[in-house]
């Protein structure tokens, strides 16, 4: 599959800009000033990220569009929007503790940064990516991300099977980074391919919209190198043009580290050696690549942690200025941007300009074919095509694999629509749809429902407090999938959440389904769609909720697949930060058929203190074993 098609598949299939504008504008009619706009207003519309700091380097808040002056090639422009974006309070940096159990529920609650990690470059000295580059990339995940940050991992020269779509799950990010090993077979010029992938990424990210998008480019090829082939220079120009037109900042990271010979011998014994004239030129090119797009660099340094923190500070707070140029440039030339403020003593940082669009530029690859979605409106379908979560209605999603038939697994789709933004009047409609996509681009249609709400006053109050539950199934083959789940109300808002599920083939001598949780409190109100057989087993409806009160009755269930009755099956509970302090939980084992058993655990909620816990279920037959874990929280009420 061509690299451009690969990037298109990873970010979204057939993204329709006009539809995206409609659905997001409808879902967020009253967006406050401190929230980023979530779409671009048109082809000519240009967005510019601006950071304003005082003499002590502190970010300056409280500015409006009247405080800014924006010049396009020296000509004043009319600023249509000036939005203050503050992600520092919404998504603080959180270090990932080794051994941390990742949540099994995806959510679109909260706001975070959007990063694409572009891996597999060849460094300033032309060396293939290796263990060092992987460690440097892992360091970013472990030390620089907030809990709501969404990251996609894209290999420059690898295969789609090693990529990872946008996710908040750090374990999945790290797993994708670890799959980038060795030197891939590359057909064609490596530099041209790298910048073509970068160009495609920037265009796709621009169509998503939503403020600053950042590409973290590890070991990019030399940029505007003296003596480079004309085709390479064209590819680099096209990539920069796409980045500047689509408000994508490029943060370049050279994993070569220090190049002073004495230091490299001490700290990097596998390094090439001292700094050469070519190295100096290459470093200057990397800096230019970042500066042209409003990004930053880490080059000739082993202090990656401080560099990453600098990246994060730059993306914490900024003003997003939007304007339509008085003259639209269609000339492929670079056009200077100058941003100032009408207050003395302040420093302004913004990208330096953008390239005009060439009318004769080759179009992007054609959209991938879309499977039908009967019953869903255009607004819901457009949201379902997005690669990133969409705020509006707040959704939680759990995708739990069970052994199925005909070579596919049966994946339980449990979702919760939180009640804070729901329209719950009598007869209100709710569109619900979900589908799954592999990194290779294969889409499973999923299911689509249009539900008419008919709630009593009591049920309406419960829905506003605890939300509405939804349960359904979908058949998926073994492999890694992303499930996109959308809820749209024609008279209300739209939300979409993306969840990852790794479906096993269940062919091992001993295997286990995922863990399903149920709450008696949440089952007091029937879900939008239910599974009665599973409710009877659990004693309550399955839920994607993972916060329970001590007074709640919570059960957990999984299926065990073996060639005989398990020799031992056990469940334990432990504080999430002290897994060694585990306590046993009673498990009831039931016979389902010759190779399938059900394991049901009732959690001792009243005996637990407030905090986060990990439930672990183990089973063993002879020397073969299987394990599943799930994280949940306990509150007082």
N, C-alpha and C positions, 0 to 999 in steps of 0.2 A: 504494500500500500504506500503511495507517495507520502512524503513527510507532511505536505500541506493538508492532505486528507486526514492524516493521523491527528494533527492538531485540531482540525475542525471537529473530528469525532470526539476527541477528549473534552473539548470545551462545550460543545452543544451541536446537536444535529439540526440543521435547517433553522437557525435562529432568525426569527422574523422581527425586524426592528420596529416596524409600524405597530405590530401587535403588542410587542413588549411595552412600547410607549403607552398604549391604551390601557393595558392591564395594570401597569404600575401607577399610572396617573389616577386611575379609578380607585386603586386600593389604598392610596395615601393622599387623600384630597387636602388634608390639613397638616402637611408635614411642617414641623416647627423649624425655625431658622438653624437650630443646632443639629439638624439631621442632614446627611448628604442627599442631594437629588438622585433619583435612581434611573434616570434615562437622559439621553441626549436629545435635544429639541429638533435636530435636523442635520442634514449633511454639512451645512456651512457652520453650524454652531460649534464653537470652540470653548473648551474648558481649560482653565489654568489653575494649578495648585499654587498657593502663595503662603509662605511663612513670614511672619512679621515678628521681630524680636527687638527688645529694648537694649540699652547700652550694657546691661549685665547679662545679655543672652537669654532673657526670659521671654516666653511667648506673650504677645500682646492680644488680649481679648477685647471684645466689645466694639470692633470696627464694623462699619456698614459699607455698602457699595459706594456711598458718597465720600468715603475716606480714601478711595482708591482712584488712581489715574492709570489707565492702560493705553499704551501706544502700540500700534501695529505698523511697522515700518515708519515709525515716527509720527503717525497720524493718530490723534485721539479717537478712542472707540467708546461706544455707549455700552456700559456694563449692565446687562439685564438681570443678573443674579449674583449675589455674594453670600454664600452659605458658609457658616462656621461649622467645621467638623471637629468634634472632640471625642476621640476614641480612648483617651488615657483613662477616664473613669469607667468606661464601659468594658474595656478589654485590657486590664493591666497585665504586664508581663508576668508570667508564672513559669518558674523553672520546673521542668519535668523530672520527677524523682524516679530513678531506675526501679523497675519492677512495678510501677504504677499500673493498676488495672484500668483500662479505658472504659468509659460508659458504653453500654450496648444500645443506648437510645440517642438518636440524632435529634437536634432541635434547631429551629430558626430564631429562638429567643436571643435577644441581645445583638449588639453590633460589634464588628471586628474588622481587622484589616484583611485585604485580599492580596495574597502573594502567589506568584507562580515561580517555582524553583526550576530553573532551566539548567539541566545537568549534562555532563558528558563532553564538555569542551576539551581543548587540548593545551591550555595553559600558555603562558608567555613564551615558553621554550619548546612548544610543540609536543609535549609529552602526553600520552594518553591518560585518561582519568584513572586514578588508582585509589588505594586505601586512604591516603591522606585527604584527597578531595572528598571522599565519603565521610570521613571524620569531621571535616570542616562543615559540610552540609548538615550532618547530624547535630553539630553544635548549635546551629541556628535553630533547629526544631526544639532542642532541649532547653535553650537559654533565652530565646528572644520572642517567643510566641505568647499571646494572650489566650485565654480559654475560648474566646469567640472568634479568633482568627481562622480564616479559611485558606487552605493551601492546596495547590495542585502541583504535582511533580511530573515534569516532562523531560524525557531523555532527548538530547539533540540528535544522537545517532543510533539510539537503541531501538527496541521494538515496542509496540503498543502494550504488550503484556507486562512490561516493566514500569508502565506509567501509573499515575494515581490521579483521579479526578478530584475536584475541590472537596475537601473534607476538613473537619475540625479534629479528627481522630489522629493523634500524634503517632500512635503505634503504626498506623497505616502509612503515614508519611515516611517514617523511619524504614519500614519494610520496603517501600518503593526505592528509597535511596540505596538500600543494601543490595537491591537487584541490579544496580548499575555497576557491574563488575567487568573488568577486562577491557580490551579494545575491540569494539564492534567492527564488523565489516562495513566499510563505507564505499559506496559507488558514486563517484563524482568528487567535485572539489569540496573539501571539508568546510572551508570558510564560507563558501557560497551557500551550502546547505544550512549551516548554522544561522546565517542571517536571514535566509528564507523562512526558517522556522520562527525566528524572532519576529519577523514581519507579520506572519500569519497570527501569531499569538497576540500581537498588539491590536490588530484589526478586530479579532474576535473579542478581546477584552473591551475594546472601545464600544462595541455593540451592546455589551452587557450594561455599561453605564455604572453610575453609583459612586462618583467621586474618584479618588486616587486609586489606581491599580498599579501594582509594582511587580516587576520581573526581577527576580534575584538570579542573575546570570553568573554561574560559576565557570571560571576560566574561559571567557569569551575569546574568539580568535582575534589576532591583531586588527586594530581598527584604523582604517585609512593609512595603511602601511605603505611606505615609500617603495615603489617597484611592484606593488600588487597589480594583478591582472585587472583590466577594465571591467570584466564581468563581476569580479569581486567587489570593486568599488561601487558598481551599480547596485549590487545586492545590499551592501552596507547603507547606501543612500536610501534605498527603499525601506529598509528596516527602521532607520531614523525617522523617515517621513511618516511611517505608520505609527511610531511611538508618539511623536509630537502631535500628530493630528488627533490621536485617540487618548491623550492625557495618560500615557503609560510611562511611569518613571522606571528607569533601568538602574538597578543597583548591582554593580559588577564586583565580583570577588575573585581575586587571584589566590589560589590555594598554594602557590609556589612558596609563599612565605618570604622571609628575609633572604637577600641575595648577597650580603657581605660574607666572604669566604670564612672568616673566623667564626662568625655567628652561626653559619649554616653547619659547620663542622660540629659545633657544640650542641645545637638544638635540632638541626635537620640533617643528620648524617647522610641521608639518601638524596640530598639536594644536588643540583648540577654544579653550582659553584658561584663565582663572583659575577657581579653585575657587568654586562657588556653594553656597548653602544646600542645594539639592537634591543636589549632589554629596556633601556631607557626610553627608546622610541615607542616600544610596545606599551610600556606603562603610561606614557603620555596619551596614547591612543585609547587605552581603557578609561582614563580620566575624561577624555573628550566624549566618549560614548555615554558616560553618566551625566556629564554636565549639560550636554545637548538636550537631554530628556528631563532634567530636574532631579536626577538621582544622585548617587554617591558611590564611592569606591572603597574597597579594602585592597591595597596593593603594596607589595614590598613590606609586609608586616606579618608578625605571628600573633598579634593581639587581635584576634577575630572577635572576642567577646566585646571589647569596647567598640569595635566597628559596628557590630550588630546592634548594640544599644544606641549608637548614633543613628542608625537606620530607623530604629523604632521611634526615637524622639522626633525625627522628621515626619513620621507618619502619624504621630499622636494627635497633633492639632494643626490645622491649616484652614485657610479660607479657599473656597472653591469659587472662582470667578468665571462667569459664563458670558459670552458675547457672540454676536453675529458680525463678522467683519464687514465694514462698509464697502470693501472691494474684495470679492472672492478671487483668490489667486489660483489659477489653473496652469501653472507654468513650471512646476517641478523645482522651483527655486526656493532658497531658504529666506524666510521673512522674519525679521527681528521683532521680538516682543520685549517691551519695557514696562515694568510695573512699579509704581511709586505710591506712597501714601502722603496725605496732606498734613502729616504731623512731624514735627522735627525730632531728630535724635533716634529714629527708628531705622532698622535694617530690614530690607525686603529681599527674600530669596524666591525666585521663580525660574522656570526654564527659559532659555534664551530665545526660543522662537519655534518655528514649525516650517515644514516644507509644503508648498502648494501641491494640489492634486493635478496629475496629468490626465486629461480626458481620455487619452489613448492608453492609459495603463491597463495591463491585463487584469481581468476580473478575477475575483477569488474563485476557488473551486466551487462547483455547483452543490447546492444543499443535498444532504443525504435524504433518501425517501423516508416519509413519515407514515407509520402505521395509523390506521383509522382509530378514532376515539368516539364511538357513537354516544351521543347525548351530551357531550361536553361543549361548552361555548368556546368561541375563539379566544376569549380572555383566559379561560382556564387552560386551553391548549398552549397558548403562548407562554404562560407561566411554567407549564410542564416541560417546555423545551429548554428552560434556563439551566445552566450548569451550576449556578450558585443559589443558595437559599434566598427566598423572597419574603420579606417582612410584610405584615398587614394583619392577617390572622396568624396567631402563634400556634405552631404545631410541634408535637413530639412524635417520633416514629421509631418503632422497633421492628426489625425484620429478622425472624427466627426460623432457621432451617430445620425441617424434619425430613426423614426419609420418605420418598414418594414412590411413584410407580412409573413405568415406561422410561426408565433411565433418568428421570428428573426428580429433584427434591420438591417437597411441598413447603413453601415458605409462608409462615404466618405473618401477616401484616397487621400490626397493632398500632393504632394511632390515637392521639388525643388532640382535639381542637380546644384550646383554652378559651375561656368564656369572656375575656375582657373586651373583645372587639366583635363578638357575634351579634347578628341581628336575629332575634328569637321570637318575633311576632308570629301570630297564627298564620299558617300557610306560606311562610317564607321558604324559599328554595335553597338548597345547598348542593353544589356539584362537588363530587369527590372522585378523584382519579389517581391511578398510580401505574407506573411502568418501570421496567428495569433495563439497564444498558450495561454491556460489558465494555472494557477499555478497547476491545477490537471493533466496537461500533454496532454490535448486534443488539437489537432491541426486542424485548419481550412485551407484548401489548398490555399485560396486566388486566385491570378491570376499571369500569367507569360507572358511576351511579349518580342519579339525580334524586335527591331525597326531599320530600315535603315535610317541613316541621309541623308537628301538632302536639305542643307541649302544654301540660297543665301549669297552673301558677307555681305549684311546688316544684315541678320538673324544670321550669324556666329558672327559678331561683337556684336550683342545684346546678344547672348548666352554666349559669353566670359565675358560680363559685368554683366549680370543679371541672368545667368544660364538658365536652361531649366525646364519648369513646367510639371507636370504630374498629372492627375486626373483619378480616377477609383473608383469603389465601391466594397464592399464585405459584405456578409451576416454573422452576428454574433449573437449568442444567448445572452441573458442578462447575465451580469457578468463581471469580470475583465479579461482583455486580454492584452497581449503584442504583438504588431504588429512589425514584422521585415521586413524591406524594403531594398532591395539590388539593386545596379546598377553596372553592370560589362561591360567593354569594352574590347573585345579580344585583341585589339592593344593598350590598355591603362591601366587604373587603376580600382580598385574595391572599393566600399564603401558600408557600411551597417549601418543602424541606427535602434535603438529599441525605439518604442513609446508605451506608455500605454494608454489604453482607458477603461473607466468604462461605460459599456453599460446598461442603465436602461431598465426596462421591459415596460415602457411607459403605465402602467396600472393605474396610479394615475388619479384622476379626472382632474387634470391640470398638464401637463408635457411639456417639451421643448426639442427640439433637441439641439445639440451643435451649436456654432456660427461659421459661415463661413465668411471669409474675401476675398475681391477681389480688385484688383488694375488695373486701366485703363492703367498705364504705363507698367505693366508686361504683360498685355493682348495684347500689340501691336504685340507680336509674338505668334502664336498658340502653345499650349503645345504639348508635345509628345503624350498625349492622353487627350481627352477633354470630357466634358459633356455639350452638347449644350443646353438642357433645363435649366440647372442651370446657364449657362452663360447668357441666355436671362433674367432670373430673376435678376441676380446681375448686369447686364450690363458689365460684364467682367468675365474672367475665375477665378475660385477659386484658392487661392494660400496659400502656407505654409510660405510665406514671412511675417515678422512681423515688418519690418522697412520701413517706407514710407516717402516720401518727402512732404513738405508742399504744393507743386504744384501738387501733385497726387490727383486723384479722387478715394476715397476708399469707398466701400460699405460693409455692414455687413448684414447677413441674418440668420434667424432661423425659424423653424416651431414650431407652438404652437398646442398642442393636448388637446382638451377640449370637454366637453359635450354640449357646447353652445358657442356663441360668447363671447370672453373675455370682462369683465367689464372694465378693464383698462390694457393698455400695454404702457410701457414707456422705454426710453433708456437714459442713462446719461454717461457723460465722466468726469473723474476726474484724476488729477495727481496721479501716482502710489504711491507716498509717502504721499499724502494728500487726501485720499478718501473722506473726508468730504467736500472738495471744488469741488463738482460736478456741472455740467451744463447739461441742457436738450439737447437731440438730437431728431430731428424729425424722427418719425417712420411711415411708411406706412403699414397698415394692409390689407391683401388680403384674400379673401375667396377661399379655395382650395377644401374642401368638408365639409360634415356635422360636422366633428370633427377635422378638420385640417385647420389651418390658417398660412399664411406666414407673417413674420414681416421683413421689409427691412428698414435699416437705412443708410443714407448718411452722412458720417463723415465730419464735417466742418474743413478740414485740414488747409486751409489758415488762419483760426482764432486761430490755436493752436501754442503755442511756442514749441521750440525744447525740447524734453524730453520724458519720459515714461508715458503712460496713461493706464487707465483701462476703457474699455467699458462694461457697465452693461445693460442687457436687463431684464426687469421684466414684468410679466403678472399675472393677477388675475381674478378669477371667484368666486364670493362670498367670502368666507373665505379661499379658496384654492389659492395658488400662486406657481410660479416657477421662477427660476432665472438662468441666465448664465452670465459669465464674461470672458473677454479675454484681455490680455496684449499686447500692441504694442508700438512701438517707432516712434517718429517724428524727422526727420532731416531737415536741411535747403534745401538740394537738393539731 
